[in-house]
Amino acid sequence: MHTVKVLAFDVFGTVVDWHTSVARAVQAVCPGVDGNAFALAWRDGYKPAMQRVMSGELGWTLIDDLHRMILVDVLRAFNVTHLSDEQIGHLNKVWHRLTPWPDTVAGLTRLKARFTICTLSNGNLGLLADMAKFAGLPWDCILSAEVFRKYKPDPATYLGVARVFDVQPSQVMLVAAHQDDLAGARACGLRTAYIERPLEYGPTRAKDVSDNGLNDVHAKDLVELATLLGA
């Protein structure tokens, strides 16, 4: 662990609580709609939409634009027809206004004192910058799939972090609450840390946060990660 210099963080679910934030925003503009179910449906469209880009069906598309495409479909599925284009645009930007988990800012602040900390998210740069300002996230650097024009788990994203900071892949640790993301990082030679976020999908969808034994570190939250890494 003493060779690790850079901690690269997945953001949605790992650093911020997207489900609660989105559900609350949906219920504010669509009273009577099940915000929990709506948030899950919106998020469930995320990977299929990215796959359309990765397969070449769509050209390079920012997550903001993919989110809006998915949102239009979900609004139709939930029979929400009263929103103006302006209201739809504002709701779509809820992903810029996500609330951090209670441990996030304290954990990142401690980790920042010892490591370079950056995002490695599929979110676009403007989204991540707005979120950092809104949530008080103390990043040293914001890196996005937009920088590499590839979405995770493309190797260009993980190896791109090492290239940006001029370090070896093994000197970068990906911190994430998603085992598939961490598997992609390990395949590229990065170190990995799993963060338990059992409520990422809200109260109705269970999430397995058990230790699979494949990561360098397994922590319940970012404060514990800081302790385990000696920060």
Secondary structure, DSSP 8 states (H G I E B T S, - for coil): -TT--EEEE--BTTTEEHHHHHHHHHHHHSTTS-HHHHHHHHHHTHHHHHHHHHTTSS-S--HHHHHHHHHHHHHHHTT-----HHHHHHHHGGGGS-EE-TTHHHHHHHHHTTSEEEEEESS-HHHHHHHHHHHT---SEEEEHHHHT--TTSHHHHHHHHHHHT--GGGEEEEES-HHHHHHHHHTT-EEEEE--TTTT-SSS-------S-SSEEESSHHHHHHHTT-
